[in-house]
Amino acid sequence: MIQLTLQMPESAFATLHQAPDEFAQEMRVAAAVKWYELGRVSQGRAAEIAGLTRATFIDALSRYRVSPFQYTAEELAEDLRDAD
């Protein structure tokens, strides 16, 4: 695993009431959720980036109010039509 070093203002930890390690984990989850939401990574890859199991990542999606499905309503309707 590659380790990254980020410079963050100390006030960021106080604002979120988190220790640096908790803050780093929350950043991983938030980034993974956003990249999944944008369709840049799969659900499995996003869970890996977040350091979570896939089931736990789906729970995180719910907390961030992001759908676990990457289909638009139109795409889903099209897939259902094509399945006939």
N, C-alpha and C positions, 0 to 999 in steps of 0.2 A: 504494500500500500504506500502511496506517495503522501508525504506530509507537506502541508502548505503552511506558510507563516503569513498572517495578516496583521496589519497595524490597525488597531481600533482605539478610539478615544475611551478612556476609563469611564466616562460618563455614560457610555452605551450600556455597560453592565449594570450600573446603578438604576438607569431608566427602566430597564426591563426586570430589575430585581433578580438577576441571575449571576452565578459565578461564571468565569470565563469558559469552563468546560461545558456547562449547560448552554451557554450562549452559542458556542461552536456547534453543538448538536442541533440546536434549534435552527441555526443558519443552514445546516445540511438539509434538514427536513424542509424548510421553507424553499430553498433552491430546488430541491427535487420535486416538490409539489408544483412549483411554478413551471419548471421545464416539462413536467408531465402535462400540465394544463395547456401549455402551448404546443403540445404534440412533438416536442423535440426528443423525448425519450419515452420508452415503453414503461409500463407499470412495473415490470420486474426490474428494469435498470434503475428506475427512480427509487424503488425500495432499497436497492443496493447502494446507491449514492447516499440515501438518507441513513443507511446503517440499520435498517429495520427489516423485519420479515414482511412479506407481501401483505399478509392480513393486517399487520400493524400499520403499514403504509396506507392501506385502504381506510383505516380508522383516522389517520392523519388527514387524508383527503376530506373526510367528513368534517373534521374540526376546522379546516380551511374553506369549507363550503365549495369544494371542487368535486365534480361528478367523477366517479370511478370509470365511467364509460367515455371513450373518445369518439363517439359517434354523434353527429348532429341529428336532429329529428329527420331531416331530409335524407341523410345517408342511411339511417335505420329503415325508413319507409322504402327506400330503393332496394336495400338488401332483402327486405321482406317480399317485395314484388318479384325480385329476381329468383327467390327461393321457390316460387310457385311453378 
